[in-house]
Amino acid sequence: MLESAVVDTEELPPSERFGLWLDAIARMSAPLKVYTDHADNFTARAHAIPLGPVQLIDYRYPSMDARRANSRTGSEPDVYMLALTTSGRSRITQDRQTSAFTAGDFTFYDATRSHEVAHFGDLGRTGLATSVCLVIPHELVSLPPDKVARLFAGRLSSTEGVGALLAQYMTRIARHPEQYRPQDAPQLGTIALDLFTTMLGTHLDTVATVPAAIRQRALLTRVHAFVQRHLADPRLDPAMVAAAHHMSVRSLHRLFAQEQSSVAEFIRQRRLDRCRRDLMNPALQHQPAYAVGARWGFPDRAHFTRVFRAAYGVTPQAYREQREVLASPGLARSANLVAPVDNDGPPILESDRR
């Protein structure tokens, strides 16, 4: 899984928990003065995941106020913070702007300048607040700093456009780091940075100032996510994908020019991946193989069998029967079979499972 660092105050006696938390947030983002009614027994957790150029942190904590009165000093790096509130409520003030947030809202601020932030725990079962944060060094943001500053302590949408894609992306990695390999971290970080930069450019109406390479990578990520969400639709084809992204089919093919497959091949392979996983799932063994194909965009039984055999060398039913043999250790040894390997890795977005 991805390399990470976890700070869990419950591993210490109650009297030592608050001090551990202060030290942890100073290392992970920026030193803060924290005020809370829970200092005598501060139950909190932080899971930091380095992603190449950026860092992703999954936080869980009780209600508290945090303040930074002065700008950074010494060798402390300049970093921005993009925070997605996932439960509870938050409020932040920076540069004389104050905004309130609820679950599902993004906020953005300069973590190494003066600011105040308050978190209020969920009134439900846990009483805790949670958030997923992206820590981005200043020098990696290609937009003009004076324009970026306009967004400090403001609310950014996480339910539409690039913001929705970035929210899904951050949450998926934070909650399922075991689905990725350590060598994936730099690429995952680059994608997060591209989406973040494009989202800021959209809110500033300065998308044109975002480098073309970043915009192209962000667009490709959006196209991939769209395909994953619509795999079950038999109408999904390059024309449908292009129309959904307000571009011509020719432009879509140019976007895929540096990819290892064409648009149509990408769609077909993603569908086959879903079929293969379902055929290997014991919970779905009662479903006919052709029904699995129909569910993932292959309504024609003969066509599904033909493309599946071309990809994996056996028919869908034979592939399923191989799983059944492998489920019995004795039979697997006698047949000398090897379990299929999933070389495609896990899906990136939560919507991939739909």
Buried (B, 14 or more C-beta within 10 A) or exposed (E): EBEBBEBBBEEBEBEEBBEBBBEBBEEBBBBBEBEBEBBEEBBBBBBBBBBBBBBBBBBBBBBBBBBBEEEBEEEEEBBBBBBBBBBBBBBBBBBEEEBEBEBBBBBBBBBBBEBBBBBBBBEEEBBBBBBBBBBBBEEBBBBEEEBBEEBBBBBBBBEEBBBBBBBBBBBBBBBBBEBBEEEBBEEBBBBBBBBBBBBBBBBBEBBEEBEEEBBBBBBBBBBBBBBBBBBEEBEBBBEBBBEBBEBEBEEBBEBBEEEEEBBBEBBBBBBBBBBBBBBBEEEBBEBEBBEBBBBBBBEEBEEBBEBBBEBBEBBBBBBBBBBEEBEEEEEBEEEEEEEBEEEEEBBBBBBBEE
